[in-house]
């Protein structure tokens, strides 16, 4: 009888795929995190020949690139969840 109760509990937890996707989309970060920006800024620095003195410009460029990518991805994820 315990197994039957466990199976009933498992079935109660199952949600439609769209409902699960909607929750996951709502939890998507709005933009890049610090580590992602830091990595992209370093990549830009290396692409420029590793010349010092432009750390703020590299950071802002990296942040803008990643924010633009996030702005494109969130509507796609929301459409997929609908």
N, C-alpha and C positions, 0 to 999 in steps of 0.2 A: 504494500500500500504506500510506503514511503517513496518508492520509485514513481508511482503514478502522481503523487503530489509534486515531486520534482519536475516531472515533465509538464504538468499544468503550469507551474511557476515559470518554466522556460518559455512556454508558448505565450504567456502573458507579457513577457519582456520583449517579444519580437515586435518591431515597428516597421511600417512600410518604408521602403528605400527612400522615397521622396522626403519623408519626415526626418529620417536620419541625415540625409544630405542637407536639408534646410538647417538643421541644428549645427552641422559642421560648418556650413557657409557663414552662419551668424558668428561663429567663433574664429573665423579667419582674421588674422591680423590686418589692420588697416594699411600698414606700411611695413617697410623693412625694419629689422631690429639693428641694434648698434653693431653687432658682430658682422652682419651682412654688409653694412655700410663701410665698416672698417676694412673688410676684405676687398671690396670693390675699389675703395680709395687707394689701397695698396697696389692693386692691379693697375690703376691709372698712373700712379707714381712710377711703377716699373716701366710701363709703356712710354712714359715721357723720358726715360733714360735714367731714372733714379736720381734726378736732380732735386736737391733739397730746396725748401723755401716756398713751396706751393701747397702745403698741407691743408690749409683751409679751403683753397680752391678745389683740390682733389676731393676733399670730404663733401663739399657742396655738390660737385658734379656727380659723385657716386650716389649721394642721397637723392638727387633729382632723377637720375636714371632709374633707380630702384623704385621710387615712388611712381614714376610713369609706368613701369612694368606692373606694379601692383594695381594701378588704376585700370589697366587693361584686363587683368586676370579676375578681379572680383566680379565684374558683370558676367563674365563667361561662366564662372562657378555658380553664380546665382541662377543663370538661365538653365544650367544643367540640373539644378536642384528643383526647378519648377515643374 
